[in-house]
Amino acid sequence: MITRGMKILIPARHGLGDVLAAYFIQDRGRTILAKVRAGLATGEISSAMVVFEAWYNASTGNLFRALPFDLLVRSTAELTEVADHDIDNRMPQAVRWHQNIYTNAPAQFDLIDAPQVVECPIRPPKIELPEDFILFSDGASAPDRLLNDHRIYDFLRDVTGLPIVKVGAKHNAVPADVNLCDKLDIVETLFLAKRAKLVVSALTMLRTASGLFGTPVIELTESKVAETLRRTRWEYESGLYGMRPGLNRWFRWPSDRPRIQQALRELSGHSGG
């Protein structure tokens, strides 16, 4: 009988898109979560702690709290051992006796048998939704990534004929048919990303919907900041965040309107639902 199990530290630093890709799209992170769930069930792991940056996105904590097994979820601000606002994904070798799974994993961890992967948690919101819809968000973590042009709503409706369901937090500039800004938990937003015919958003974590659920994603930017545009090109060329060439596209608004129209018509025929 196992009387003393491992204590595991799971780093979840940086943005929500980084975390979604790392643990629910990429194989390494998916394997880690599967082993943690299995180890907690057998007692091979006595405790698993997720550490995230609430200042970056508080929803990251709720994402892990929604998983169907017992995790300690702590923000960097709660832990004096962890430097907040770190410039990289660095994390101590151990935090409160929990060993960093990436840099200081217990030798026994790899021996855990974990045949079942952990799916990204989703939950339907308590609201009636259209049968088919575009999921839209004009908000973003950085001011130069926000969408503000009201004409985007009419453009999306005219091209697709689909109702616009809007999600996000704090920023709320572009109209929508169903406006759920500041009304949903992250797992409810992800449910909509799975159900949607198509996602259209600012440069946000919603780009991961293609890798998570097979939902096509079009990202728009009004930004004229050279570094933002350079970084976005690099992210797409590198296939970061689990983005898929056939399902992820980005455009500058409004200068790329003809290309956006073509992409909307093409991609709205796909759905991961």
N, C-alpha and C positions, 0 to 999 in steps of 0.2 A: 504494500500500500504506500502511495506517495504521501509523505507528511509535510514536505516543504517544497513548494514549486518555485519556478523562476519568476522574477519581477522584470517586466518588459517596458521600455520607454519607446513610444511611437512618435517621432517628430512630425508635426503637421504645420510647418512654418510657411510663411508667405501667403499668397492669395488663395481664394477658394478654388479658382481654376487649377492652380498648381496641385492642390490637395485632391481634388476630384480626379485629375489625371493620374496622380501618383498612386492612389489607393483603390481606384475603381475602374481604371482603364489599363494601366501598365501592369505587366505580369508580375514584376517583383513585388509591388505593393499589394496586389491582390493575393499573392501567396502569403505575404506577411499577415494580412488580416485573417486569412483562412486558418493559418496555424495558430494565431492568437485565440480565435474562437474555439478551435478544437482543444487547445491546451488549457484554456479556462474550464472547459467542460470536463476534462479528465483530471484536472488538478495538477497537471504538469506545469501550468502557469498559475501562480497564486494571485498575481495582480498585473494589470496592464494599464499604463498611463499614457494618454494622448496629451501632447503639449502643443497649443496653437497660439497664434497671435490675434487676440481680440481686436487690437487697434487696427489691424489690417482688414479683418472681416469677422465680426462676432458670430456670423452664421456657421462658421467652421465648427465651432463647438457643438451647435445643435445638430449638425450633420452626424457627428460621431455619437452623440447622445441618443440618436434615433436607431442606432444599430441594435440588433436583438441579442446582445450579450453585454456583460457588465464591464464597462470601461471607466477608469478615472479620467475625467476630462478637465484639464487645467489650462488656463491662459498663462502666457509668459509673465504677465503682470502679477500673477499670484505667487510666482516662484522666484525667490531672491537668488537662486542658483543659476538662473537663466538670464542672460543679457537681453533685454527687450530692444526692439528696433535693430536687430543684428542685420548686417548687410548681406549675409549669406545664410544658407540653411544649416549653419553650425548649431550644434547642441552639445551639452556636456556628455562625457562618456557615461555618466549615470546621474540621475536626479532622484533623490530620496530613495536610494537603493534600487531604482529601476534602471536596467542596463539598456543603453541606446542600441536599438535593433540593427542600425546601419553600421555603427562603428565599434560596437562592444557587445555583440550578441553572445548570449550564453552558448556554449558548445552544443548543449542538448536541444537547442531550438530547432535546428535543421532536422532533427530526428522525429519531430512531431508529425504524425500522419494527419493530413488535412485534405480529404478528397473533395470537399464541397467549398466552392468559392463564396465569397460574401458579396451580395449584390448591393448596388447603391440604394440607400433607403429612399423610398418615395411614399407619399400619402396623399390621397385625393382631398382637395379642399372641400369644405362644406358649402359649396356654391354650385348652382346650375351652370353648366358650360355648353357652348355651342357644340354641335357634333363635329364639325371641322372648323379650325381656326388657325390664325397666325399668332404665335406667341411673340410679343414685342417688348423690348426694354430700351428706354432712352438714357438710363442712368449708367454710371461707371464710377470706378474708384478714383479716377483722376479727372480734373476739370477739363483738360484738353480732349477727353474722350467722350464727353457728354454729347447727346443729340438734342437740339433745340428747335429745329425747323418744323413748324406745324404742318407744312405741306407733305411731310412724309406719310402722315395718316391717309390723306386723300390718294396719294400715289399708290400705296399698298392696296387700298380698297379697289381703286380703279383697275389695277393690273390683275389682281387675283380674285376679286369678288368675295373674299373671305372676311369674316369679322375679325377684329383685332382685339386680342386679350393682352392687357399690359401688366407687367410685373416690375418690381424694383423697389428701391428704398430711397427716400429723401428727395431725389430729383424727379420731377413730374411735369414735363413741358409739352410733349406731343400728345394729342388727343387719342382716345381709344374707344371701342364699343363697350368693353368691359374693363374697367380700371381697377386693378387689384394692388396698386402701389401701397406699400407699407401695411398690407393686410395678410400676408402669407408667411409661413415658416419656410425655411429653405427646402425641406423635403416636399412641401406642397408645390413650390415653384418647380422642382425637378419633376414632379408628377406631370405638370403641365408641359414641360419640355419633352417628355416622352409622348404625351397625347397629341401634341401639336402637329399640324400638317407641315409646318415650317417655322423655324425660329428666325426672326429678324431683330438685330440688336446693335447697340453700340459695341465697342471692343470690350467684351466682358467674359466672365466664366461660362456664359451660355454657349460659347463655342464648343464646349465639351459634350454637348447634347448629341453630336454625331457619333463620337466614340462610345458614349454611355448607352445610347438608345437607338442609334441609326437615324436620328432626325436631322434633316438638312438644316444648315445654318448659314445665313447671310449676315455679315457684319458690315455696318456702315460707319464712316467717320466723317465728321465735318472739320477735323483738325487740319491745320496748316503747319503744325510743328514738325520740322524735319525729322527729329529723333523719334517721334511717335510713328511716323510713316515708315521710317527705316526699320524700326523694331518690328512693326507689324509684318512687313515683307519678310523679314528674317524668320519670324515665328511660323509663318505659313510655309516658307521654303523648307524649313527644318521639320515640319510636321509636328510641332509641339502641341501639348495639351490633348493628345490623341486625335488631332484633326485629321480628316480623311479627304484626299484630293477631290473625290467625286461629290462630297457632301458639304465641304466648307469653302466659302468664298468671301472675299471682302472687297469693298468698293468705297470710293470717295463720293460723298453726297454734297451737292447735287450734280457735280460734273460728270459722273458716270451713269446718269439716269438711263440711257439706252441699254447699257450693259446690265444694269440692275434689273430692268424690265425683262430682259431675256432670261436672266438667271431665275427670277421669280417664277416665270412661266415654266421653266424647265424643272426646277426643284420642287415646286408645289405638287408635282405628281408623285413624289416620293414620300414615304412616311415610315417611321420606325415603330409607331404605336404598338 
